[in-house]
Amino acid sequence: MTTDIDDEDERQQMIGELNRLREEHRDLDAAIAAIESVGPADQLQVQRLKKRKLILKDRITFLEDKLTPDIIA
């Protein structure tokens, strides 16, 4: 399997980070849902959590792209 990553240690670190980011992303989903279900939500807090989710999603996508081998057709 050929990837952009040559060092197996680096690859394992990226996989670990990816798993941690995915978990944090899920936790933010739960936090946002909990805040919104309580009643009138603190919109500023919800906006901050959603912004953090977007940042995490960008990093997750970056890591997934680095870990996925390029397929030359």
N, C-alpha and C positions, 0 to 999 in steps of 0.2 A: 504494500500500500504506500503510495507516494503522496506526501503532503507538502505544504509550504514549510513545515516544521521538521527539522532534521534531528533535533535533540529530543530523545524520549522523555527526559526529565521535564523539559519545557512543555512538552505535550501534556504530560500528566498534571502539571501546574495549571495549564489552561483549562483542562477538563474539570479540575477542582474548582477553579474560579467560576466556570460556566455553571456548574451545579449550584454553587453558593448564590450566584446572581439569579438563577431561575427560582430558587427558594425565596429569596428576598422579593422577587417580582410577585410571586404567589401571595406572600405575606402582605404586600401592599394592597393587592386586590381585596384581601379579606379585611384589612384595616379600612379601606375606603368604603366597602359595603357596610361595615359595622357603623361607621360614622354617619353614613347616609340613612341607615335604618333607624337610628335613634330619634330622628325627627329633623327639624331644620338644621342642616349641616353647616358647619363652619366652612364656608366656601374657600376661604384663604388656605386653610389646612388641607382641604380636598385638592385644591389646585397644586399645592406643593407636593403632595403625595403622587398626584398624576404626573407631574413634571419629573419626579424621581423615577417613576415607572418608565417613562419614555427614555430617560438616560440609561436605565438598566437594559431596556429592550435594544437600544442601539449597541451597547457593549456586548450583549448576548449574540446579536446578529454578527457582529465583528468576529467574535470568538468562533462561532459556528462556521463562518466562512473560512477562517484560518485553519480549522480542524478538518474541513471537508476537502478531499482531494479534488484538484481540477481534472475534469474529464475532457480530453481532446477528442472531438468527434471526427 
